[in-house]
Amino acid sequence: MAISNEVIWVTGASSGLGYELAKQLAGAGNTVIASARNLDALKSLQREAPSNIEILDFDLLDDAALSEAQARLKALSPKLDRVILNAGTCEYMDPLDFDWSLAEKIMRVNYVGMVNSLSIAYDLLRESERGHIVGIASQASELPFTRAEAYGASKAAVQYFLQSLRLDVKQFGIDVTVVLPGFVDTPLTRRNTFSMPFLMPAEEAAGRIIGAIEKRVLRYAFPRRLSAMLWMLRRVPRLWLSVGRDKSSKNNTQGAESRQES
Ligand SMILES: NC(=O)c1ccc[n+]([C@@H]2O[C@H](COP(=O)([O-])OP(=O)(O)OC[C@H]3O[C@@H](n4cnc5c(N)ncnc54)[C@H](OP(=O)(O)O)[C@@H]3O)[C@@H](O)[C@H]2O)c1
């Protein structure tokens, strides 16, 4: 791995993709600062590479915890070479019983949480010779999917924010990479009841992301087969409307049936 001897902050490191990213980067000789709320999970991550992983447990939506985390981050390292803004969540809307508050809830974790993380890391990134901000967005925002109003919108916000930020931080020698994964096998996707094309193990996905980060690409969407498929479907919105609507009504019927059974 070309990335070594760096100080890298990974958010959402207690589980799934973040856990794998932290483990692989620490295994390659980097100092990884691992964040999330679940301290026990972070401690088991730390056991994977005890001398290279520091724990910074906090809730990135808790304002009081945020300023304390900023001080702890600074105490752990006077500079950050990279931050991987990975923490996030996903819940789907139910068209038969819309919970409108879900839009705010998901936007807060995925978008506000990401900006909060960045706000406490930014000064330390400026101390690096060549800082790098990596944001984990999603291919879900590349095409409208049924029930994905809240999640897709939050990831579109993440993507736009980082693309715009890139223009402003370039003058300070900071690069920005936006990562758009397809389906990765993690606790988040194990809750899904629909089929997930090209589902990939988290270990493989983390390895691919690290490969893209090394090259400091602007944008990395993977697997390519899925992004090519979505690219084509974006060009035929009316066809997608009928296919998506069919899928939606099928999901709704199944949802209604399971509600009746319970
Ligand atoms: N899996 C996929 O197919 C897929 C596809 C595209 C994009 N993504 C994105 O990839 C990222 C990682 O997803 P994953 O699949 O690895 O999910 P995951 O296993 O559920 O991990 C989510 C991580 O985010 C942390 N987190 C959530 N809310 C937090 C909060 N308020 N404060 C601090 N940390 C918080 C969780 O830690 P605690 O609960 O311990 O706080 C956990 O470490 C997410 O941004 C997700 O949207 C995933």
PDBQT file of the ligand as one rigid body, heavy atoms in Angstrom, charges set to zero:
ROOT
HETATM    1  N1  LIG A 301     -23.009  -0.591   2.723  1.00  0.00    +0.000 N 
HETATM    2  C1  LIG A 301     -23.319  -0.064   1.526  1.00  0.00    +0.000 C 
HETATM    3  O1  LIG A 301     -23.781  -0.758   0.600  1.00  0.00    +0.000 OA
HETATM    4  C2  LIG A 301     -23.097   1.398   1.260  1.00  0.00    +0.000 A 
HETATM    5  C3  LIG A 301     -23.275   1.867  -0.051  1.00  0.00    +0.000 A 
HETATM    6  C4  LIG A 301     -23.076   3.199  -0.324  1.00  0.00    +0.000 A 
HETATM    7  C5  LIG A 301     -22.668   4.053   0.682  1.00  0.00    +0.000 A 
HETATM    8  N2  LIG A 301     -22.506   3.586   1.950  1.00  0.00    +0.000 N 
HETATM    9  C6  LIG A 301     -22.092   4.524   2.990  1.00  0.00    +0.000 C 
HETATM   10  O2  LIG A 301     -20.928   4.044   3.615  1.00  0.00    +0.000 OA
HETATM   11  C7  LIG A 301     -20.883   4.506   4.960  1.00  0.00    +0.000 C 
HETATM   12  C8  LIG A 301     -20.651   3.336   5.891  1.00  0.00    +0.000 C 
HETATM   13  O3  LIG A 301     -21.754   2.471   5.792  1.00  0.00    +0.000 OA
HETATM   14  P1  LIG A 301     -21.746   0.966   6.319  1.00  0.00    +0.000 P 
HETATM   15  O4  LIG A 301     -22.495   0.198   5.313  1.00  0.00    +0.000 OA
HETATM   16  O5  LIG A 301     -20.392   0.556   6.719  1.00  0.00    +0.000 OA
HETATM   17  O6  LIG A 301     -22.711   1.130   7.589  1.00  0.00    +0.000 OA
HETATM   18  P2  LIG A 301     -22.606   0.631   9.104  1.00  0.00    +0.000 P 
HETATM   19  O7  LIG A 301     -21.950  -0.689   9.187  1.00  0.00    +0.000 OA
HETATM   20  O8  LIG A 301     -23.968   0.796   9.670  1.00  0.00    +0.000 OA
HETATM   21  O9  LIG A 301     -21.642   1.721   9.764  1.00  0.00    +0.000 OA
HETATM   22  C9  LIG A 301     -22.071   3.036   9.993  1.00  0.00    +0.000 C 
HETATM   23  C10 LIG A 301     -21.066   3.713  10.903  1.00  0.00    +0.000 C 
HETATM   24  O10 LIG A 301     -21.493   5.083  11.133  1.00  0.00    +0.000 OA
HETATM   25  C11 LIG A 301     -21.422   5.354  12.520  1.00  0.00    +0.000 C 
HETATM   26  N3  LIG A 301     -22.387   6.344  12.942  1.00  0.00    +0.000 N 
HETATM   27  C12 LIG A 301     -23.716   6.388  12.635  1.00  0.00    +0.000 A 
HETATM   28  N4  LIG A 301     -24.307   7.411  13.275  1.00  0.00    +0.000 NA
HETATM   29  C13 LIG A 301     -23.336   8.032  13.996  1.00  0.00    +0.000 A 
HETATM   30  C14 LIG A 301     -23.330   9.139  14.881  1.00  0.00    +0.000 A 
HETATM   31  N5  LIG A 301     -24.449   9.841  15.171  1.00  0.00    +0.000 N 
HETATM   32  N6  LIG A 301     -22.156   9.500  15.462  1.00  0.00    +0.000 NA
HETATM   33  C15 LIG A 301     -21.028   8.812  15.208  1.00  0.00    +0.000 A 
HETATM   34  N7  LIG A 301     -20.967   7.753  14.368  1.00  0.00    +0.000 NA
HETATM   35  C16 LIG A 301     -22.113   7.362  13.788  1.00  0.00    +0.000 A 
HETATM   36  C17 LIG A 301     -21.706   3.992  13.175  1.00  0.00    +0.000 C 
HETATM   37  O11 LIG A 301     -21.133   3.937  14.460  1.00  0.00    +0.000 OA
HETATM   38  P3  LIG A 301     -21.906   3.900  15.865  1.00  0.00    +0.000 P 
HETATM   39  O12 LIG A 301     -23.260   3.319  15.635  1.00  0.00    +0.000 OA
HETATM   40  O13 LIG A 301     -21.008   3.082  16.731  1.00  0.00    +0.000 OA
HETATM   41  O14 LIG A 301     -21.953   5.326  16.277  1.00  0.00    +0.000 OA
HETATM   42  C18 LIG A 301     -20.947   3.041  12.250  1.00  0.00    +0.000 C 
HETATM   43  O15 LIG A 301     -19.598   2.965  12.627  1.00  0.00    +0.000 OA
HETATM   44  C19 LIG A 301     -22.218   5.230   5.207  1.00  0.00    +0.000 C 
HETATM   45  O16 LIG A 301     -22.032   6.619   5.027  1.00  0.00    +0.000 OA
HETATM   46  C20 LIG A 301     -23.114   4.672   4.112  1.00  0.00    +0.000 C 
HETATM   47  O17 LIG A 301     -24.148   5.553   3.774  1.00  0.00    +0.000 OA
HETATM   48  C21 LIG A 301     -22.699   2.267   2.263  1.00  0.00    +0.000 A 
ENDROOT
TORSDOF 0
